[in-house]
Amino acid sequence: MHRSWALLAIGLMACHHQPPKFVLSARLRACPKQTLSSEEVVDLSERGIKAVNANRLGEHHSTQALETGLPLLKLAAWHGDVPAMNEYANLITWYGYIDNDGTPFMGRKPWQNAQEGLLFTLLAAHLSDESWADDRDTFTVLLDPSIPFPAGFFDDASGAAWLIQGWPPDTVDKTRVQAYHWRDCWAQ
């Protein structure tokens, strides 16, 4: 599966910074406020990845590890860290949407987690060709809101397209427009 598919909840341990709440709306949101140094962002990303993988059983992450690590990854992702974006998108999409029985995950509904996972997947793809090189046709459409959705786009069960199978086009469009709007928010 494409590595980019993969909490706002628990406080950030000793860190007092909180990521902005995520809600997609028809209005474009301004770039996320940057409050951390690049060193702090890298540290958050590394600590978040280590935390989510603590006590891991094969492919399964413990609830405690997710509750500890996801907020760190999300904050690093809000600050433009591509590894954090990828890891956060993978986990919030998997546990909050795909492997979810319809109950809230980290305080949000599955559709909210799915949209946020897609947003961070697209942001990571905007910032790194590595995130989408193996699924170029799908990502070409998802990364450029000026490209209309081709016929059958929401029926495709291959690659990254399987995740958005059956989604309302306006939901995907809002997400890709927001990601496109934010693609230049972080200095490279």
C-alpha positions as CSV (number, residue, x, y, z in Angstrom):
1,M,0.0,0.0,0.0
2,H,1.2,3.5,-0.7
3,R,3.2,4.7,2.3
4,S,1.4,8.0,2.6
5,W,-1.9,6.6,3.6
6,A,-1.8,6.0,6.8
7,L,-4.8,13.5,17.5
8,L,-5.7,16.2,18.6
9,A,-6.2,14.9,22.1
10,I,-3.6,14.4,24.9
11,G,-1.5,17.4,25.8
12,L,2.0,17.6,24.4
13,M,3.9,16.4,27.4
14,A,6.1,19.2,28.4
15,C,5.4,21.2,25.3
16,H,2.8,24.0,25.6
17,H,2.2,24.5,21.9
18,Q,-1.1,23.1,20.5
19,P,-1.8,22.4,16.9
20,P,-4.7,24.2,15.4
21,K,-8.0,22.4,15.3
22,F,-8.7,21.0,11.9
23,V,-12.1,21.6,10.3
24,L,-12.5,21.7,6.5
25,S,-14.8,24.4,5.4
26,A,-15.6,26.2,2.1
27,R,-13.3,29.0,3.3
28,L,-9.6,28.6,2.8
29,R,-7.6,28.7,6.0
30,A,-4.4,30.7,6.4
31,C,-1.1,28.9,6.7
32,P,-0.7,27.2,10.1
33,K,1.1,29.5,12.5
34,Q,4.8,28.6,12.9
35,T,6.0,28.8,16.5
36,L,8.8,26.3,16.6
37,S,12.4,26.3,15.4
38,S,13.4,23.8,12.8
39,E,15.4,21.9,15.5
40,E,12.3,21.7,17.7
41,V,10.2,20.4,14.7
42,V,12.7,17.7,13.9
43,D,12.9,16.7,17.6
44,L,9.0,16.5,17.8
45,S,8.9,14.4,14.6
46,E,11.5,12.0,15.9
47,R,9.9,11.7,19.3
48,G,6.5,11.3,17.8
49,I,7.6,8.5,15.5
50,K,9.4,6.8,18.4
51,A,6.4,7.2,20.6
52,V,3.8,5.7,18.2
53,N,6.1,2.7,17.6
54,A,6.6,2.0,21.4
55,N,5.1,-1.4,22.5
56,R,4.2,-2.2,18.9
57,L,2.9,-5.7,18.1
58,G,3.7,-6.4,14.5
59,E,1.6,-3.9,12.5
60,H,-0.5,-2.9,15.4
61,H,0.1,0.2,17.5
62,S,-1.0,0.4,21.1
63,T,-3.7,2.9,22.0
64,Q,-1.3,4.5,24.6
65,A,1.4,4.8,22.0
66,L,-1.0,6.5,19.6
67,E,-2.3,8.9,22.3
68,T,1.3,9.8,23.2
69,G,2.8,10.1,19.7
70,L,0.1,11.4,17.4
71,P,-0.1,14.9,18.9
72,L,3.6,15.2,18.6
73,L,3.5,14.1,15.0
74,K,0.6,16.4,14.2
75,L,2.4,19.4,15.6
76,A,5.5,18.6,13.6
77,A,3.3,18.1,10.5
78,W,1.7,21.6,11.1
79,H,5.3,22.9,11.0
80,G,6.0,21.3,7.6
81,D,7.9,18.2,8.6
82,V,7.3,15.7,5.7
83,P,8.1,12.5,7.7
84,A,5.7,13.6,10.4
85,M,3.0,14.4,7.8
86,N,3.4,10.9,6.2
87,E,3.4,9.1,9.5
88,Y,0.5,11.1,10.9
89,A,-1.5,10.7,7.7
90,N,-0.9,6.9,7.7
91,L,-1.9,6.4,11.3
92,I,-4.9,8.8,11.5
93,T,-6.3,7.3,8.3
94,W,-5.8,3.7,9.4
95,Y,-7.0,3.9,13.0
96,G,-9.4,6.8,12.6
97,Y,-11.0,5.7,9.3
98,I,-10.1,2.4,7.7
99,D,-9.8,0.1,10.7
100,N,-12.6,1.9,12.6
101,D,-16.1,0.6,13.5
102,G,-17.7,4.0,13.3
103,T,-16.7,5.2,16.7
104,P,-14.8,8.4,17.4
105,F,-11.0,8.0,17.3
106,M,-9.1,10.6,19.3
107,G,-12.3,12.5,19.7
108,R,-13.3,12.8,16.0
109,K,-15.6,11.0,13.6
110,P,-14.1,8.7,11.0
111,W,-14.9,11.1,8.1
112,Q,-13.0,13.9,9.9
113,N,-10.0,11.6,10.4
114,A,-10.2,10.6,6.7
115,Q,-10.2,14.2,5.5
116,E,-7.3,15.2,7.8
117,G,-5.4,12.1,6.7
118,L,-5.9,13.0,3.0
119,L,-4.9,16.6,3.7
120,F,-1.6,15.7,5.3
121,T,-1.0,13.1,2.5
122,L,-1.4,15.7,-0.1
123,L,0.7,18.2,1.8
124,A,3.5,15.7,2.0
125,A,3.1,15.0,-1.7
126,H,3.3,18.7,-2.5
127,L,6.6,18.9,-0.5
128,S,8.2,15.6,-1.6
129,D,8.0,13.8,-4.9
130,E,8.8,10.6,-3.0
131,S,5.4,10.6,-1.5
132,W,3.5,10.1,-4.7
133,A,5.9,8.9,-7.5
134,D,4.4,5.4,-7.6
135,D,0.8,6.7,-8.0
136,R,1.4,9.5,-10.4
137,D,-2.0,9.5,-12.2
138,T,-4.1,9.8,-9.1
139,F,-1.8,12.3,-7.4
140,T,-1.6,14.5,-10.6
141,V,-5.3,15.1,-10.2
142,L,-5.3,15.3,-6.4
143,L,-2.4,17.8,-6.3
144,D,-3.9,20.2,-8.9
145,P,-7.4,21.6,-8.2
146,S,-7.6,23.0,-11.7
147,I,-7.7,19.5,-13.1
148,P,-11.3,18.2,-13.2
149,F,-11.9,14.8,-11.7
150,P,-11.9,12.3,-14.6
151,A,-14.7,9.9,-15.2
152,G,-14.5,7.0,-12.9
153,F,-12.0,8.7,-10.6
154,F,-14.1,7.9,-7.5
155,D,-14.6,4.3,-8.6
156,D,-11.0,3.4,-8.9
157,A,-9.9,0.7,-6.4
158,S,-6.2,0.8,-7.2
159,G,-3.3,2.6,-5.5
160,A,-4.2,5.7,-3.5
161,A,-7.5,6.1,-5.3
162,W,-9.0,3.2,-3.3
163,L,-9.1,5.4,-0.2
164,I,-11.4,8.0,-1.7
165,Q,-13.6,5.5,-3.5
166,G,-17.2,6.7,-3.1
167,W,-16.3,10.0,-1.4
168,P,-18.3,13.0,-2.4
169,P,-16.3,14.9,-5.0
170,D,-16.8,18.2,-3.2
171,T,-15.2,16.7,0.0
172,V,-12.1,15.7,-1.9
173,D,-12.1,19.0,-3.8
174,K,-12.1,21.0,-0.6
175,T,-9.3,19.0,0.8
176,R,-7.1,19.2,-2.4
177,V,-7.8,23.0,-2.6
178,Q,-6.7,23.5,1.0
179,A,-3.6,21.4,0.5
180,Y,-2.8,23.3,-2.7
181,H,-3.3,26.6,-0.9
182,W,-0.9,25.5,1.9
183,R,1.8,24.0,-0.3
184,D,4.1,27.0,0.0
185,C,3.5,27.6,3.7
186,W,6.8,26.1,4.8
187,A,10.3,27.3,3.7
188,Q,12.2,24.4,2.2
